[in-house]
Amino acid sequence: MPVHVIVGAQWGDEGKGKIVDHLSGNVDIVARYQGGANAGHTVVLPGQKGAPAREFVLHLIPSGIFHRHVTCVIGNGVVLDPIALMSEIAQLESVDVRVSGRLLISHNAHLIMPYHKLLDSAREQGDQRIGTTGRGIGPAYIDKYMRTGIRVVDLLNRDVLCAKLKRTIEANNELLTKLYHSKTLDVDAIINEYQEFDKKIDPYVTDTSRYLNAALAKGKRILAEGAQGALLDVDHGTYPYVTSSSPTSGGACTGLGIPPTAITSVIGIVKAYSTRVGNGPFPTELKDATGDRLREIGGEYGATTGRPRRCGWLDLVSLRYSVQVNGIRSIAITKLDVLDSFEEIRVCVGYRTGTKLRTYFPTDVPTLETVVPEYRTFRGWNTPTSDVRSYRKLPPRARTYIEAIRRLLGTNISMVSVGARRDQTLLVS
């Protein structure tokens, strides 16, 4: 009963959508286990009969949806935005990607309500900005752990929904008006809106934990898809500059309702350099022309918000920590082609604090904000790689760079991506 977990090993935006799409050809089920519509997983499909490639950005529906034989699951660990979900379904069906009968939504998934977005946006206007997307993710998880959240199953009983909403909205109305001087919320309007939403998603809703465990018993192959990255994990990331859930591999069990014994492998997705969106420490950030060049060549702008990403050299100190926390045994390196034209490429192998060299990753922000990266420099290959279709045909210096990463991390490298399309994925034997 194999479950393969896909995790972002950095600060998110590693290209998980492409790798999940690539691997989905060999699995039966792809299941999303945490996060919400703040994540953007990009999949680029080859054009048919000479037509240009098509790009899709998915926020909630798992990236396996483009393989017709795959069933996609949104697990209980996801916070669900009804508007984003319906928009995504409509987008896919408009290009003849069938969603009906292939998408299952956990009845225990929590819903993002209108007041969650207002609270999120209001908080980001203050002095203690985290750098969130403002999509209501954090406030929805707060309600979940305060045990006042609205779940998909609550939509089935209007009386239960009304009682829960009235209590929660009254409390949030007071908070919004007193603290943030925002508008009040119309309880009846929200109830009517979400009852209509219930009619649309009812065919998709089921006990997904039961479904997944039954599939495991039948020997079905499952790919568990996380959002964001390990260094944004609420427990193991650079707190408080983190997301509100657990993107690390352990989150797959709680977010899907499957046992740890079902997980047979954890694959880490690693960008060939480093990026970060939003606030928080970033030891290898390049605030110069090189950083700008990485951003422009790599198209480093948020798939969800369009915000420019902060860019820097690959950080092996943070990656070793991610390998440890997630139990990563193999990695897929993405966006190698972005480095094709660089004369020199640097990799962080340690952090200096005064005269001391650290080789481990301190997760406390004050320490991370003071460390100085210790770099190892590689000569660039100055050769285009986007048309290469075999790992052995990569430029020798590119292979030297990849093999150094493998040795320094102590992990296998299973794939190297040299572009956004499916066919630009090289298997490493």
N, C-alpha and C positions, 0 to 999 in steps of 0.2 A: 504494500500500500504506500507508494511513493508520493511524498509531498516535497516539492522543491520550493524554497522560499527565495524570492528576489528582493534584495535590499539595496537601497542607495547607501554607499559606504562613506559619502562625504556630507555636504550640506544640502543635498538634494540637487535636482537638475542634472543628474548624471547620464540621462538617456535611458531610463528604465523602460519607458514605453516602447522604444524600438527593440530592446532586448527581449521583453516579454512577448511582443508580437513575433519576433524571430523564433522563440522557443515554443510558442503556442501551437505550432504545427505538429508537435509530438506529444501533446497532452490532451486530456479530455475536458478538464475544467480549469478555468482561471478565476481566482477568487481574490478580491480586494479586501484587506483586513483592517485598515484604519484611515484616518484623515477624512477630508471632505472635498468640496469643490475648490479649495485653495490649491490643490495639486493640479498640474497640467502635464499629462503624458502625451507626447507627440509621436504619431505614427505616420510614416511616409510610405505610400503604396505606389508601386510601379504603374505607369499608365498602360492602358490596353491599346494594342495595335498602333504603336507610335505616338500615342497621346502623352502629354506631360505627366509627371508624377503628381499624386494628390496628397496633400498634407491634412491630417486630422489631429485636433487637440482634444483629448478626452479628459474630463475632470472627475467623473464618478464611475462610469462604466469601464470595466477592466479592458486592458489593451488586447486581449485575446478575441474580442468581438469580431475581428475581421477574418477569422478562420471559421468557416461555416459549420464545422463539426464540433466546435467548442461551446460549452455552456459557461456563461459568466455569472459570477456570484458577487453580490455586494453584502459583505458580512455585517454582523452586529456591531463591530468596532468602528464602523463608518458613521459619520454624522451626515445626514442626507438633506440636501437642499432641493425641495420639490421643483422649483423653477429651473434650476440648472439641470436636473435629471430629465425633465420633460423636453427641454430644449435639446439636450444631447440625443435623446431617442429620436426626436424629429429630424435632427441633422443626419443621423445615420440612415434612417429609413428613406430620406430624400435621395440618397445615393445607392439605394437598393441593398443596404446592409440590414438583414432581417434581425430584429431585436426580439419580437414576440416569440415566446417559446424557448428563447435562448438566454434570457436574463432572469435571475432569481434574486429577490431582495429579502434580507432578514427581517422578520416581523419584530425583532428586538432592536433594530437600528434606530438611533435617536434622530429626531428631525431638527433641522435648523429653522427657527421661527423668525418672523420679521424683526422682532425686538432684539434678537441675537446680533443681527447685522448693525442695528442702530447702536447697541452697546459697544460692539467692536470698533466701529468708526469713531465713536465718542472717545473711547479710551486712547486711540491713536492720535488724537488731537492734543493730548496732554504732554507733560514734560517727561513722562516715563514710557516713551514709545518703544515698542518691541520691534516694529517693522512688519506687522502682519499684513495679510491681503485685505483685511476688512470684510471678509466673507462670513463672519459670525461663527467661525469654528471654535475659538476659545470659549466664548460665552455658552455655546451649546454643550461643550464638554463640562463647563462649570455646573450647569444645570444637571447634567448626567450624574456627576459625583455628589451633587447636593441632594440627589434623589427627587428632583422636581422636574426632570426632563419629560418631553413628550416623545413617545416612541411610535413607530409605525403601527403597532398593534392597537394603540389608543384610538386610531382613526376609525376602528371598526365599531366603536360604541360611542355614540354622540353624547350621551350623558356623562360618561367618564371623561371624554375630551373636553366638554364644556366646563366641568368642575375643575380639571387640572389647569386649563387655560385661564380661567377667570382668576384663580389664585395666583398663578405665575405672572399674568399680565398686570394684575393690580400691583403686585410687588415691583415689577419692572417699570410700570408707569410712574410710580413714585420715585424710583431711582433716576429714571431718565429726566423727569421734569425738575427734580430738586438738584441733582448733581450736574446734569449735562444740558439743562434748559432745552430739552428736545420736545418734540410733539408727543401727545398722548396716543395710545393705540386703541383701535376700535375692536373690542372683543368679538362681537357678533360677526363683523366682517371677516376676521381671521378664521373663525370657526367655519363659516360658509366656504371660504376659499380652500381650506384644508379638507373639508368634506368632499369638495369637487375633485381635489387631488387624489383622495382615497379611491374614488371611482375609476380613475385612470390607472393607478398602479396596482389595484387589487389583483389582477391576473398574475403579477410578478411576485407577489408576497408569499413567503413560505417560511417554515422552520429550516433555515439554511444549515444550522449545525447538524440537525438530523439528516438532512440531505447529503452533506459532505461526509459524515461518518458512514452512512450507507454506501456511498460511492467508494470509500476506502475499503470497506468490507468486500466489495466486488472487484477490487484491484484496479480501480480507475486511477489515472495519473492526474495529479493536481498541481498547479502552479499558483503559489500564494504571492500576490503582488502588494508590496508596500508603497506608500507615498512618502514624499520628502526624503530625508536622509538620516542616517544613524546619529550624526552629530547634532541633529535637531530633536532627538528623543527627549521627552519631558523628564526622564530620570537620568539618562546617560549622556545627554548633550550639554551644550554650553549654556546652562540655565542662568538667567531667565530668558535668554535669547533663543528660545526653542519653540517647537510646535506644541500642541496640547495633547498629543497622543504618543504611542510607542511605535515608531517606524522600524525599530530593531526587530530581529528575527523572533524574539520572544513574544512580540505583539501579535504574531500570526496565530498563536494558540488561543489567546483570549479574544482576539478580534474575529475569529471564525468558529470557535467552539470545537476545536480539534485537539487531540492529545499531543504532547511533545514527542511521544514515541513514533508518531506518524511522519515526522520530518526526517528525510533521508539526506538532504543536502541544503546548504545555504550558499547562494551565489551573490557576490558583491559586485555592484556596478560602480566603476571607477572612471571618472573623466581623466584624460591624459594630463590635465592641469587642474587647478582648483577654482571654484567659484562659490560665491555666497550671495544670497538676496536678503535684504533687510539689515537690521543692526546686529551688533555682536562682534566678538573678537575674531580675527582672521589673520593669523601670524604671517602667512606668505602673500598677503595682498600687495599688489603692485599699483601704486597710485601715480603712475608715470605713463610714458608713451608705450611701453611694453604691455602694460595692463590694458590700455586702450586698444592696442593692436589685437590682443587676445580676444577682447570683447567684440570687435568688429568682424574679425575673421570667423570667430565661432558663433556669431549671431547670438550673443549672450544677453538676451532680453527675455524677461519672464513670459512663459506661455500663458499664464493666467492674467497677469497684470500689465505686462509690457515693460515693467521696470528694468532698467539696466542692471546687470549683475556685476558684482565686484569680482575681479579676476586676479589670479596669482599663480605661482608655480605649484606643482604637485607637492603635497605635504605628506610624507611617509610616516611622520610621527603620529599624526591624527589617524592615518589609515591603519597603522599597526594596532591602535586602540580599537578601531572599528572591527578589525578582523577578530580581535580578542572577544569583544562584547557579543558579536553576532555569531561566532563560530564559523566564520567564512572559510571555506576550503578551496574555492576557486573564484577568480574574478574575471569580469569582462571589461576590457579597457575601451572606452568610447572616445570619439573625436580626436583620434591620433592625427588625422589629416590637418587639423587646425595648426599643428606645429610644423607643417611641411616647409615653411619658408623662414624659420628661425635659425640664425647662425649658431646660437648657443641656447641650450635648454637647461634649466636648473631644477634641482629636486632637493627639497628640504629633508635632511637626514637627522636633524637634532635641533633642540632649542637651547640657546645660551641665556642664562640669567647671571649676569656678572661674569665670573670666571668658571662657573659651573655649566657643564653640558648635560642637558636632559635628553634622554631618548624615549621617555614616556610622555603621554599626553595628559596634562593637568586640566581637568574640566572646569575648575573655578575661574571665573572671568578675570579677577584682578591679576592672577598669575599670567594667564594667556595674553593679557593686554601689554605685558612688559617683556615677554620673551623675544629674543632676536633669532631668526632662523639661521641655522648652519646649513650651507648649501653644498651640493656636489654638482659639478658642471659637466654637461655632455655636449659634444659637437653635434650640431644639427645635420640633417640629411639632405636638405635643400632639393628635394625631389618630390613631385606630386605622388600621393599614394591613393587617391580616391578611385583610380581605375584598377588598382591591384586586386586580384581575386584569390590570391593564395598567400598564406603567411610567409612561406619560404621565399616569395618573390618581393617581399618588402625590402627597402633599402637596408643594407647591412647596419648602418648606424641607427635606424629605427628599431631593428631587432635588438641591437645592443641596449638601447634605452628600455625596451620592454623586458628583456632578460634581467637587467639590473633591478627593475621594479620587482620582478618575481623573487630574486634572491634576497633583496632587502626586506620584503614583506614575509617571505617564507610561505608563500601560497602558490598554487597552480594558477596559470592564466589559460582560460578556456576559449576566449574569444577576443578579437580586436576589431573594432568598428572604424572604418575609414570614410564614413559618410552616413547620411540619414536613411538611405533606402535599405530594404531587406538584403539586396544582393551585395551591399557594401559591408558585409560581415564576414570576417575571416575566422575560421576555426583553427585553433592551435593544437596540434597533435602532440 
